[in-house]
């Protein structure tokens, strides 16, 4: 998918330099603050997630938890 495809799906797209990476994350946070969100999900371009992750995270956040994250990591090899 291309940036315009994400916008068509209702997402807000921002592109920023990848080096140094922390500046990219800071730019994303500054952009998100403009929308006064209830939650922010950070998903990197190499992350694979399941379709129900957002429902699960929202359920946890509604119970008063301030931060949610994954505790397991899996590696997928293609070769």
C-alpha positions in Angstrom: 0.0 0.0 0.0 1.0 3.6 -0.6 0.4 6.6 1.7 -2.6 7.7 -0.3 -4.1 4.3 0.3 -3.9 4.7 4.0 -5.5 8.2 3.9 -8.4 6.7 1.9 -8.8 4.2 4.8 -9.1 7.0 7.3 -5.6 7.0 8.6 -3.4 10.1 9.0 0.0 9.6 7.3 3.2 11.3 8.2 6.6 10.6 6.7 9.8 11.5 8.5 13.5 10.6 8.3 14.5 7.3 9.8 17.8 8.4 11.2 18.1 9.0 14.1 15.1 6.9 14.8 14.1 8.6 18.1 13.4 11.9 16.1 11.0 10.0 13.9 9.2 8.7 17.0 9.2 12.2 18.5 7.7 13.6 15.3 5.0 11.0 15.4 4.1 11.9 19.0 3.9 15.6 18.2 1.7 14.9 15.3 -0.6 12.6 17.4 -1.0 15.3 20.1 -2.7 17.5 17.5 -5.6 15.1 17.4 -5.9 14.7 21.2 -6.1 10.9 21.0 -7.4 8.6 23.6 -4.7 6.1 22.6 -1.7 5.8 20.3 -0.5 2.6 18.8 3.0 2.4 17.5 3.4 -0.1 14.7 6.7 -0.2 12.8 7.0 -1.2 9.2 8.5 -4.6 10.0 5.9 -5.4 12.7 3.3 -8.1 12.1 0.1 -7.9 14.2 -3.1 -9.9 14.3 -6.4 -8.3 13.4 -7.8 -8.5 17.0 -4.9 -6.7 18.7 -6.7 -3.3 18.6 -9.8 -4.7 20.2 -7.8 -6.3 23.0 -5.7 -3.2 23.6 -8.8 -1.0 23.7 -10.4 -3.4 26.2 -7.4 -3.1 28.5 -7.2 0.7 28.2 -10.9 1.0 29.1 -10.1 -0.7 32.3 -7.8 2.1 33.4 -4.4 0.8 32.3 -2.2 3.6 31.0 0.3 1.6 28.8 -0.1 -1.6 26.9 2.4 -3.6 25.0 3.4 -7.1 23.8 5.4 -9.3 26.1 6.4 -12.0 23.5 8.3 -11.7 20.3 8.4 -14.2 17.5 10.8 -14.3 14.5 9.7 -15.4 11.1 12.3 -16.7 8.7 11.8 -16.8 5.0 14.8 -18.8 4.0 
